Amino acid sequence: MMGEAATESTQELCRYIRDTWMTDGLWAPQAWCVFRKSIRTNNDVEGWHHALNKEAGAKSPFYLLLDVLHDAAKFVQVQVLLVSEGKLRRLRRRRMQTLEARLFRYWGEFEDGARSTDRLLRACARLLGNMDASMDV
């Protein structure tokens, strides 16, 4: 990557990535690499927060909020038990399932040699970001 950096600012970015994320030792690539890993969102937390606000109200007195949090904590214990017994599974939106399936397909094509690194990165950027729809994937 460093050899292909055309400008000084691009070379500086490459040095930063190499020094901070690849050779520093503080952050091993396994800690930050998301290749072949499921997409993680905070939708579960946002949903819980929305339900909590609905139950307690936005400007609840402290002791009312404590009661709501205590009830939520009891419910979490039940959920943990159900998950550990395989009786409760995470619900995922169809859009996220479709997006993740396409991402894993792109990764598979890359590993099989049917997709170049450049095409993989462009496809991932288009899929996960707001890239120009005319880009080749």
N, C-alpha and C positions, 0 to 999 in steps of 0.2 A: 504494500500500500504506500509506503514511504517513497519508493522509487517512482511511483506514478503521480505523486503530488507535484503539481505544476507551479504553484505560487508559494511564496514564503509563508503566507498565512495558512495554507493547506498543509505545508510541511510542519508548521508549528502545531497545528491540530493533531497531526499524526504522531508527533513526538509526545504531546500531552497524553494521547490515548495509550501509546506504548508505555510511557513512564508511569502513568497513574493506574491504568487498568490491567496491564499485561505483565510488567516486570517488577512492580513495586513490592509485591509480596503481601501487601495489606488486603488486596482484593484479588483472590485467585479467580481465574476465568469461570470456574465452576460456581462461584458465588453470584455472578452476574449474567452468565450466558443463559439464554432462554431457548436455545435450539432444541427442538423436539420436546418442549415442555408446554403444558396446557396454559391457556391464557388465564390470568388471574385478574379479577376485578374486585371492586369494593361494593358491588351491588348488594350483597348480603348485609353488610354493615349499614349501608344507606337505607335499606328496607327496615332494618331493626330500628334505626334512628327515627325514621318516619313514623313507625308504629308507636315508639316511645313518646314522641311529640304529640301524636294523636291522643294517646292515653292520658298523658299528664298535662298537656297543654304547653304552650311555648313559654309562658312565664309563671310556672307553678311555684307555690310555696315549697320551701326546702323539705319539709316533712312529708308532703304529698309525693314529691319526687322520690324520696327514700322508700316509701311504700311501693311505688311503681317499680323501682329498681329491684326491690326485694322480691316482688312477684316475678319479675323477669329472670332473676337469678334462679328461682325455683324451677321455672320453665326450662332454663338452660340445662339443668341437671337431668331433666326428663329427656330432652333432646340428645344429650350426650349418650345416655343409655340406649336410646332408640338407634342412633347412628352406630354405636358399637355392636349392636345386635343385627345390623343390616336391615333394619325396618324403616329407616328414614334416609332418604337420599336427597342430595342437593338438586334443586330445580334450576335448570338453565334455560334461558330464552332460546328459541329456535334460531334467531339471528346469530347468537354467539356460537351455537353448535355448528351452524353452516360456515361461519367465518373460520372457526378452528379446523373444521374438516378441510377447507381449502388450503389453509396454512400447512397442515400436515401433508396434504397432497403435494404442495410445492416443495416441501422439505424432502419428501420421498423422491421426487423427480430430480432434485439436486443430488441426492446421494446416489441415484442410479446413473448420473451423468447426462440426463436428458435436459437439464436446466443449468445454465452457467451461474457463477456467483453473481454476476451483474444482473442477470434476469431474475434470480432469486430475490436479491435485495430490492429491485424495482417492484416485483410482484408483492413482496411483503409491505413495502412502503405504500403502494396503492391500496392494498387490502386493509391495512391498519391505520393509515393516515388519510388525509384529504388531498391526495396527489391528483394530478391531472389525469382525467379518465382516458385520455388518448395515449397514454404510455403503454408500451408493449409489455404484456405479461406472458 
